[in-house]
Structures are given as C-alpha cells and as structure tokens.
Amino acid sequence: MLITGAAGFGGSHLVRELLNYGERVTGLDIVPPSHAGLLGQELGHTHFRYVWKSLQDIQPSDVAGPGTSKLMRRFSVAKMTVAGLPWVA
C-alpha cells in the first residue's frame, strides 16, 4: 500500500495502523526522513519503505514492490492514476 503524506499527522497514524495489521507499506512525502519525526520507529520497520519525493515526481519503480497494489491519499479530491496504480480517495 502506498500512503502519500506519510510524514504528516494523519499519514503517520495510517502507516502505523497498517503496519500493525501486517501490511507492507510504502510512505511517500516531500519531507526528508531526518524530519519525519512523527513516523518514529516505523522508519526502521522491515515492512515499511519511505520515499522522499513529490507525488508529481514518482515513477513506477519508486512504488513497485510486494504488496503495493493500492494508492491511498487522505483528503483526496481528484480521481486519477499515479504510476499505474488506482487512486483510492
């Protein structure tokens, strides 16, 4: 599962809950990992990968991996496809 805004308040909580449910999670944010303090221990979790990029700059190879079949963004208004994955609002 790809979570955009993963370093923010809502995104970091969503990442944490998905990892607790055993999901493999890729977190995307424009915040450098050194400033993603809300993610805490999740940054070192074996089932979590952090991608430090803007949504406009990601490529399919940035988000491809085991378990990445959905893209989730909180508070999404647009319906679109990003890097070949369906956008779930």
C-alpha positions as CSV (number, residue, x, y, z in Angstrom):
1,M,0.0,0.0,0.0
2,L,1.3,3.4,-0.9
3,I,0.5,6.3,1.5
4,T,1.1,9.8,0.4
5,G,1.7,12.4,3.0
6,A,3.1,9.7,5.2
7,A,5.2,12.0,7.4
8,G,2.2,14.1,8.4
9,F,-0.1,13.7,11.4
10,G,-2.8,11.7,9.6
11,G,-0.4,9.8,7.3
12,S,1.9,8.7,10.1
13,H,-1.0,7.3,12.1
14,L,-2.3,5.5,9.0
15,V,1.1,4.0,8.3
16,R,1.4,2.8,11.9
17,E,-2.1,1.2,11.8
18,L,-1.5,-0.6,8.5
19,L,1.9,-1.9,9.8
20,N,0.1,-3.2,12.9
21,Y,-2.3,-5.1,10.6
22,G,0.6,-6.7,8.9
23,E,0.5,-4.7,5.6
24,R,3.6,-3.8,3.6
25,V,3.6,0.0,3.3
26,T,5.5,2.5,1.2
27,G,5.2,6.0,2.5
28,L,5.7,9.0,0.2
29,D,6.3,12.5,1.4
30,I,8.3,15.6,0.4
31,V,9.7,15.8,4.0
32,P,13.2,14.3,4.3
33,P,13.4,11.2,6.5
34,S,15.5,13.2,9.1
35,H,12.5,15.5,9.7
36,A,9.8,12.8,9.6
37,G,9.7,12.6,13.4
38,L,6.0,11.5,13.5
39,L,6.9,8.2,11.9
40,G,9.4,7.3,14.7
41,Q,10.0,3.6,14.8
42,E,8.1,3.0,11.6
43,L,11.1,4.3,9.6
44,G,13.1,1.2,10.7
45,H,10.2,-1.3,10.3
46,T,11.0,-4.2,7.9
47,H,7.7,-3.8,6.1
48,F,8.0,0.0,5.6
49,R,9.8,1.9,2.9
50,Y,10.0,5.7,2.8
51,V,10.2,7.5,-0.5
52,W,11.3,11.1,-0.2
53,K,9.8,12.6,-3.4
54,S,6.9,14.8,-4.6
55,L,3.8,13.0,-5.9
56,Q,4.5,14.6,-9.3
57,D,8.0,13.1,-9.5
58,I,7.4,9.4,-8.6
59,Q,8.0,6.7,-11.1
60,P,6.5,3.1,-11.1
61,S,9.9,1.8,-9.9
62,D,9.6,4.1,-6.8
63,V,6.4,2.4,-5.6
64,A,6.7,-1.1,-7.1
65,G,7.2,-3.9,-4.6
66,P,5.5,-6.7,-2.7
67,G,2.0,-5.7,-1.6
68,T,1.9,-2.4,-3.5
69,S,-1.4,-2.7,-5.3
70,K,-3.3,0.3,-4.0
71,L,-2.5,4.0,-3.6
72,M,-4.1,5.8,-0.7
73,R,-4.2,9.5,-0.1
74,R,-6.2,11.2,2.7
75,F,-8.4,14.1,1.8
76,S,-8.1,13.4,-2.0
77,V,-10.4,15.3,-4.3
78,A,-9.2,14.2,-7.7
79,K,-9.7,10.7,-9.2
80,M,-6.7,9.6,-11.1
81,T,-4.0,7.0,-11.6
82,V,-0.5,7.6,-10.3
83,A,2.4,5.4,-11.5
84,G,-0.1,2.9,-12.9
85,L,-1.9,2.4,-9.5
86,P,-5.5,3.3,-8.9
87,W,-6.0,6.3,-6.6
88,V,-8.2,5.5,-3.6
89,A,-9.9,8.5,-2.0
